Amino acid sequence: MAEATKRAYRADVEAFLSWGGVIPSTPTQVARYLAGLAENLCPATLQRRAVAIGKAHVAQAYTDPTKDEHVRATLRGIRRVHGRPQRQSVALLKEDLLVVVDALPDSLIGVRDRALLLVGFAGGFRRSELVGIDVADLKFVPEGLLVTLRRSKTDQQGIGRRVGIPYGRTRACPVKALRAWLDRASIATGPVFRPVSKRGRAGCRPLTAQSVNLVLRKRVASVGLSCDGLSAHSLRAGLVTAAAKLGVSSWKIRQQTGHRSDAMLQRYIRDADIFVENAAGAIL
């Protein structure tokens, strides 16, 4: 389990106890707790709180009250009444990405940001995966680059998976951009993506996941494009959208991104195809 998830679960259990809940608790008490927060918290947050409460019970060898039908029915009712669309990051289109990287300065930080954005897009990486890449995880091969992800959101056991990034056919090649960053910053071991000081020197620690958001929004804004809805996830969404438009099969897209099912891809693929053979377009 990711450390951020553990922290969220601990906070959820503490909130339940502060409200007056106890462990072990009854299904009725848990259902009443969740229903009382339905006006203020979104269904997804309440679902996570229920999971945290359940895990706290199991950890102490108590029966999980959240498995009871009374609690399940309460959550279903909350979703039905208070459900709202999940917030979705806007996909950064390939055309916009090219505009952004073309405008980057030929400074050390500009070279880093070029590699960060292009590799993030081409690999379909989550921000935590991107900043977690180590030099030891890279293997330059004749076809391009192999990146070994030691751990990710969907691989908490650390089994690992490899992602292939081929040489680009455009002026924005992610493999060449990464090689340029490593050479320019003299990085031979340790984290790949690092902070750059005001004096133009690469640090030793990895960038934080939040830094990817900041870099993306800063660079997109600098070329006059809108940052509304943009986040680090926009790089990942952009790859899926672009690949879907070109007719790449869903399983090949999942091989790149690590999505566990086609259902997780559908919102991007659906948006990419929304004007293809459009019903209204065939009529009007």
C-alpha positions in Angstrom: 0.0 0.0 0.0 1.3 3.4 -0.9 2.4 5.7 2.0 0.0 8.4 0.9 -2.9 5.9 1.0 -1.8 4.8 4.5 -1.8 8.4 5.7 -5.3 9.0 4.2 -6.6 5.9 5.9 -5.2 6.9 9.2 -6.8 10.3 8.9 -10.1 8.7 8.0 -10.1 6.5 11.0 -9.1 9.4 13.3 -12.0 11.4 11.9 -14.4 8.6 12.6 -13.2 8.3 16.2 -13.3 12.1 16.7 -17.0 12.0 15.6 -17.7 9.5 18.3 -17.2 6.3 16.5 -15.6 3.3 18.2 -13.8 0.2 17.1 -15.3 -2.3 17.1 -18.4 -0.6 15.7 -21.8 -1.7 14.5 -23.1 -1.4 10.9 -25.8 1.0 12.2 -23.2 3.4 13.7 -21.0 3.4 10.6 -24.1 3.9 8.3 -25.2 6.8 10.5 -21.7 8.4 10.4 -21.5 8.2 6.6 -25.1 9.5 6.1 -24.4 12.4 8.3 -21.5 13.5 6.1 -23.2 13.1 2.8 -24.0 16.8 2.4 -20.4 17.9 3.0 -18.2 15.2 1.5 -18.2 13.6 -2.0 -19.2 10.0 -2.4 -15.7 8.9 -3.3 -14.4 10.3 0.0 -17.0 8.6 2.0 -16.3 5.3 0.2 -12.6 5.7 1.2 -13.6 6.4 4.8 -15.7 3.3 4.8 -12.8 1.3 3.5 -10.5 2.7 6.1 -12.9 1.9 8.9 -13.2 -1.6 7.6 -9.5 -2.1 7.4 -9.1 -0.8 11.0 -11.5 -3.5 12.2 -9.8 -6.3 10.2 -6.4 -5.2 11.6 -7.7 -5.8 15.1 -9.4 -9.1 14.2 -12.9 -7.6 14.4 -15.8 -8.2 12.0 -15.8 -5.6 9.3 -19.1 -3.7 9.7 -18.8 -2.0 6.3 -19.5 -5.4 4.6 -23.0 -5.3 6.1 -25.8 -4.6 3.6 -27.0 -1.7 5.8 -23.7 0.2 5.2 -23.6 -0.8 1.5 -27.1 0.4 0.9 -26.3 3.7 2.6 -23.3 4.2 0.3 -25.5 3.4 -2.7 -28.0 5.9 -1.6 -25.4 8.6 -1.1 -24.0 8.0 -4.6 -27.5 8.1 -6.1 -28.4 11.4 -4.4 -25.1 13.2 -4.1 -23.1 11.6 -6.9 -21.2 13.9 -9.2 -18.9 13.4 -12.2 -15.3 12.5 -11.3 -13.0 15.3 -11.9 -10.9 14.5 -14.9 -7.7 16.1 -16.0 -7.7 17.7 -19.5 -5.5 15.8 -22.0 -2.5 17.7 -23.2 -2.7 17.2 -27.0 0.4 16.3 -28.9 0.2 19.5 -31.0 0.2 21.6 -27.8 3.0 19.6 -26.3 5.2 20.3 -29.3 4.5 24.0 -29.0 5.5 23.9 -25.3 8.7 22.0 -25.8 9.7 24.1 -28.8 9.6 27.2 -26.6 11.8 25.8 -23.8 15.1 27.7 -23.3 18.4 26.0 -23.9 19.3 26.2 -20.2 19.8 23.2 -17.9 16.3 23.6 -16.5 14.9 23.9 -20.0 16.6 20.7 -21.1 15.3 19.0 -17.9 11.7 20.1 -18.5 11.9 19.0 -22.1 12.9 15.5 -21.1 10.4 15.5 -18.2 7.4 16.4 -20.4 8.3 14.3 -23.4 9.2 11.1 -21.4 6.1 11.7 -19.2 3.9 11.8 -22.3 5.6 9.0 -24.3 5.7 6.7 -21.3 2.1 7.4 -20.2 3.6 7.7 -16.7 1.8 8.7 -13.5 3.6 11.6 -11.9 4.8 9.3 -9.0 6.2 6.9 -11.5 8.0 9.6 -13.5 9.8 11.2 -10.5 10.6 7.7 -9.2 12.7 6.7 -12.2 16.3 6.0 -11.3 19.3 5.8 -13.8 19.5 2.1 -12.9 16.0 1.7 -14.3 17.0 2.9 -17.8 18.3 0.9 -20.6 19.1 2.5 -24.0 18.6 0.0 -26.8 18.7 0.3 -30.6 14.9 0.8 -30.7 14.9 3.5 -28.1 14.6 3.3 -24.3 13.4 0.6 -21.8 12.2 2.0 -18.5 11.7 -0.4 -15.6 9.1 0.7 -13.1 10.0 -0.9 -9.8 6.7 0.0 -8.2 3.5 1.9 -9.2 0.0 2.6 -8.0 -1.3 -0.7 -9.5 1.8 -2.7 -8.5 2.1 -2.3 -4.8 3.9 -5.7 -4.5 6.8 -4.3 -6.4 6.7 -6.9 -9.2 7.7 -4.2 -11.7 7.0 -3.7 -15.4 8.9 -2.4 -18.3 7.8 0.4 -20.6 9.3 0.9 -24.1 9.8 4.4 -25.4 10.8 4.3 -29.1 12.9 7.0 -30.8 10.5 9.8 -31.9 9.8 10.5 -35.6 9.3 14.2 -35.0 11.6 16.9 -33.7 10.5 16.1 -30.2 12.2 12.8 -29.5 11.8 11.7 -25.8 14.8 9.4 -26.0 17.1 12.0 -27.3 15.7 14.6 -24.9 16.4 12.3 -21.9 19.9 11.5 -23.1 20.6 15.3 -23.5 19.4 15.9 -19.9 21.5 13.2 -18.4 24.6 14.3 -20.3 24.1 18.0 -19.6 23.5 17.5 -15.9 26.2 14.8 -15.6 23.8 12.3 -14.1 25.2 8.8 -14.0 23.5 7.3 -11.0 20.5 8.1 -8.7 17.3 9.9 -9.5 16.8 10.9 -13.1 14.6 14.0 -12.7 16.0 16.4 -10.1 15.6 20.0 -9.1 17.9 22.6 -10.7 19.3 25.4 -8.5 19.2 29.1 -9.4 22.9 28.7 -10.2 22.0 26.1 -12.9 23.1 23.0 -11.1 21.3 19.7 -10.8 20.5 18.6 -7.2 20.8 15.1 -5.8 17.3 14.4 -4.7 14.4 13.5 -7.0 11.7 16.0 -7.9 8.5 15.7 -5.9 5.4 14.5 -7.7 3.8 17.9 -7.2 6.7 19.5 -9.0 5.5 17.8 -12.3 2.2 19.7 -12.0 4.0 22.9 -11.4 6.5 22.4 -14.3 3.7 21.5 -16.7 1.4 24.4 -15.8 4.3 26.9 -15.9 5.5 25.8 -19.3 2.0 25.7 -20.8 1.2 29.1 -19.5 4.4 30.5 -20.9 3.3 29.9 -24.5 -0.2 31.4 -23.9 -2.1 28.1 -23.7 -4.9 27.6 -21.1 -4.0 25.7 -17.9 -7.6 25.0 -17.0 -7.9 21.4 -15.9 -4.2 20.7 -16.5 -2.2 18.5 -14.2 0.6 16.0 -14.5 -2.0 13.5 -15.4 -2.7 15.5 -18.6 0.5 14.0 -20.1 -0.8 10.4 -19.5 -4.3 11.4 -20.7 -2.7 13.0 -23.8 -0.9 9.8 -24.8 -4.1 7.7 -24.4 -6.1 10.2 -26.4 -3.5 10.5 -29.2 -3.1 6.8 -29.5 -6.8 6.2 -29.6 -7.3 8.7 -32.4 -4.7 6.8 -34.4 -6.5 3.6 -33.9 -4.0 1.9 -31.5 -5.6 -1.1 -29.8 -6.7 -0.7 -26.2 -4.5 -3.5 -25.0 -1.4 -1.9 -26.6 -2.3 1.4 -24.9 -2.7 -0.5 -21.6 0.7 -2.1 -22.1 2.2 1.4 -22.2 0.2 3.0 -19.4 -0.3 0.1 -17.0 -4.1 0.5 -16.8 -5.6 -2.7 -15.5 -8.7 -2.8 -17.7 -10.2 -1.3 -20.8 -12.9 0.4 -18.6 -10.2 2.7 -17.2 -9.3 3.9 -20.7 -12.9 4.4 -22.0 -13.3 8.0 -20.9 -10.2 9.0 -22.9 -11.0 6.8 -25.8 -14.6 8.0 -25.8 -13.6 11.6 -26.0 -11.0 10.9 -28.7 -13.6 9.3 -30.9 -16.5 11.7 -30.2 -16.4 13.2 -33.7 -15.5 10.0 -35.6 -18.6 8.8 -37.6 -20.6 11.2 -35.4 -24.4 10.6 -35.7 -25.2 14.3 -36.2 -22.4 14.8 -38.6 -23.9 12.1 -40.9 -27.2 13.9 -40.9 -26.6 17.6 -41.0 
